[in-house]
Amino acid sequence: MIFAGATDINAQRRKYNKSHSKHRVERTRKGVKGKSKGRKGKKISTYKPTIHDFAYKLSDPRFLNDPTYDPFLQCEDTCDHVHGIDLSHYQGEVFWETVGENTKMAYVYLKATEGGDRIDAQYERNIEMAHRHGLKVGSYHYFRPKTPAITQLENFMMQCRPGEQDLIPMIDVETTGGLSNEEFCDSLKSFLDLVEEAYHQRPLIYTFRNFYNRHLIGQIDDYKLMIAMYTDEEPELADGRDITMWQYTSHGRITGVRGNVDKSRFMNNHGLRDIRFNHVRRLEKQVSFFDVRKRMGK
């Protein structure tokens, strides 16, 4: 079975990743200073703030005109909602010791895979370190409409192991892949059905407001949504659907991560309970990738 014990999981994942190494997305940046040895003799980085973390602040004209203006001030500094971030290889090496100390960030979604063969180069380290430093963790897959659903599921399941998840899987839906809307929706729904069968919970759907309004109205009504819209006003969808989470910026800052970070928060009365991974349900109905393929006649 593809879902196995912790030792087997890591061995299977590394074997799979090695065989797919040419398809791994951009590697982590090199030359990070201040390294020290961590668990199992691995090297981990200790965070040292540099002028790079503050340079953009000095270039902001609002800061120059108003000494009290703070460009670091973000939504989580002014409200009581539950906030989190999502990360991928684009952020390079994350200083999880520092991120874990940030009491305003309760959860993190980590990019695991994309399409049928891409694996995020930082995923294995990120999920281990995020857990070690106390964050609630979920994993996401970037959906490619032209890639067979079963191939994408295999790729995702080799990385996103149920035993490592605190939050339900998230599917990143941003492109139709050049398909007609009917073909795109058929492809998406086939993949979502497979994900639900494999993990025994409906995934969270991440997409942009305009993309949802143009392509997804009436197609994914039974799924919780994280909507990306980078404005000061809360997002509203054309069909008035409830929004569980809002990604309100792609240019957030957080100590411990160099560069920009996607930040999100829960909407209305929603909270972590709405996206918690239900391990009891999964254990009641154990399933493997091979079971799913067999049921599909593959």
N, C-alpha and C positions, 0 to 999 in steps of 0.2 A: 504493500500500500504506500501511496505517496505521503500520507500523513503518518508520521512515525514518531519515535522518541526523540529527545533533544539531540543526542549524539548522532543518531542516524540522520536527523534532519540536516544538521550542519554538514555532515559528510556528503549527503545527496546533493545539497545545494552547491557545495564547492565543486563537486564533480560536474554538475550541470553547468555551472558558471565557467569552469575551465573549458568545457567543450564549446561554449558559446562566447568565448573571450573576444573574438573578432567583432562581435555584435554589441559589446558593452559600450555604453555611452561614455562621453568624455571623462577622462580620469581626474582624480583629485589633483589640485594644484601642488607643485613641488616647492621646496625651499622654505617650509614653515619652520620658524625658529622656536627655541624654548621647549625642546622635547624631553620627556622623561619616561622611564619604563613603567608600564602598567601591568595589569594582570596577565599571567601566562607569558611574561617576558615581552609582550608587545609594546611598541612605542606609542605613546599618546601625547598630544600637545597640551601644554598649559597656556592659558590665555594671558596675553600681555597686551593691554591697550596701546595703540600707537596713534600718531597724529592722523593716520588714514581714517580712523574712526570718527574724527571730528572735523576733517577738512571741509566736508560739504556744508557744515554748519556755518563756517566763516564766510562762505561764498553766497549764502542766502541773503538777498537784499533786505528781507524783513528783519533779519537779525541785526543788520547794520543800522536800520532805521529805528528799531525798538529794542533797547537793551534787555527788556524783560521777555522778549519773544523766545520761545523754546521750540526749535524745529524737531526735537526729539519727542515732544508731547504727542501722543497718539490716542486713539480711541480708548485703549485699556487704562489710560491715566485719568480718564474723566467719566467713566461709567462703571456699573456693577455687573456687566455681562461677563460670561465665561469666555475667555480668549484662548487662542492657540495659533500655531504656525504650521506651514507645510514646507518641507525641505526636499532637495534633490542634490545631485552631483554639482549643480550650478553654484551652490554655496561653498563648495570645496570642503575643507576639513573644519568641522564644527567643534567648538570648545564646549562639550556637553556639561562639564563640571560647572561652568558659569551659567549656561542656559538653565540647568536644573535648579539653580538658586533663584531664578526669576519667579516669584510667587504669582505674577500676573498671567503667566502662561501655563495653562492646565493640561494641554494636549498637543500632540504633534502628529501630522500625517506625513509619512515618508514615501517618496516615489520608489516603487519596487521595480516596475517593468513598463515596457511600451511595446505595443504591437505583439508580434509573434516571436521576436528573438532579442529584443533589447532589454538589458538588465542595467539598472542604475548602479554605477560603480561604487557609490558610497552606502548603498542600502544595508549591507550586512553589518558594517561598522556602526552606522547610525542607529539601527534598531537595538543593537546590543547596548550602546552607550545611553540611548534615551531611556531604556528600562533601568539601567544601572543608576541613573540620576533622577528617577522618580516621576517621569512624565507618563501620561496615558498615551499609548501609541496605536496608530492605525496605519494601514498601507494602502497605496493607490496605484492604479494601472491607467496608463494613457491609451485610450481606445483608438484603434486604427480600423475604420469601417471596411476596408478592402481585404483585410487579413482574416482568414477563416476563424470563426469564433472559438472552435476547439483548440486551435493552435495558440491563440491568445490566452485561453484558460490554462493550458499546460504551462506556458511561460510564467503566468502570474502565480499559479499554485506552487511552482518550484521555489518561489521566493516568499510569498505571503503565507506563512504557516499558521494555522489557527491557534496553536499553543502560544504563539508570540504576540497575539493581537489582544488589545484592550478594547478597540473600537471596530465597528463593522468596516468591511472593505469599502473603498471609495473608487469610483470609476470617473476618470477625467474625460469629458466629452466636449471637444472643441472644434471638430472638423467633420464634414460630410465625406471627405476623401474624393470629392468630385462625383459622387453618386447622386442619383435623383433622391428626393426626399423620401419617397416610398422605399427605395432600396436601402438607403441609409438607416431608416427606422427599423426595417426588418432585420438588418445586420446587428444593430444595437440591441434590439429586444432578444434576439437569439443569444447574444453574449450575456446579457443580464440574466436570462433564464438559467444559463449554465452556471454562472457565478452563484446564484441563489441555491441551485441544486447542490453545488459543491460545498458551500459554507453554511447552508441552512439558515441564512438571513439575507434579506434584501439589501443590496449595497446602497450606499449613499451616492448620489449623482452630483458631480461637480460640473458646472458649465457657466457660461457668461449669460447675463440677462438677455442681451440682444440675440444670442444664438438660440436660447430657449424659445424666445418669442417667435423666431423665424422658423425653427425646425421641430420643436419638441412639444408644442401645445397639444394636449390630448393623447400623447404617446406614452408618457411615463408617470401617470397620475398616482400610482401606488408607491412611488419611491420618494424618499426624503431628499431634499435638495440643499446643496451649498451653492449659492449664487455669487458670482464674482461681478462686482461693479464698484469702480474706484471713484466714488463721489462722496460728498458729505451727507447726502440724503440716503436713507435706507431704500433698498431696492424694492420695487413692486413689479409683479409679472402681469402680462397682458390679460391672462385668464384669472387673475386674482388668487392664484394658488398660494398656500402657506409655504413659507421659506424657513427651513430649519436653521441654516447657518448662512452667514454673509462674509465673504472674503472682501474686506473693505479697502485693502491696499496691497499693491505689489512692490511698494517701496518702503516697507516698514524697516525699522532698525531695532536690533536687540543685541545687547552685550553678549559676546560669545560667538557671534556670527558676523563674518566680514561681508560687507555688501548688503544688498537689498534682500528683504524677507517678505514672503506673502503672509499676511496676518488675517485671521478670521475671528468671528465671534458668533455666539448663538443669538437667534432672534426671538422676540416675544418671550414666552415662558419656557422655551426649549432649553435643554441642558444636556450634560454628558449622558444622562440616563437614556436619552433618545437614540444615541448611537453606540451604546455599549454592546460589545460582542457577547452574544449569548452562548457560552460554552456548554451549558446544560443541553440546549437544543441540539448542538452539534454532536455531543456524545451519545445522545439518544438515537441519532441517525448517522452513524459513521459512514463516510463515503470516501472514495479515492478517485483520482483522475481517471484511472482505468475503468472504474464503475461507470463514470459519466460517458466515456467513449463507447463502452459496451452498450449502454442504453440508447446511444445515438446511432448504433450500428456501424461505428467506425472501426 
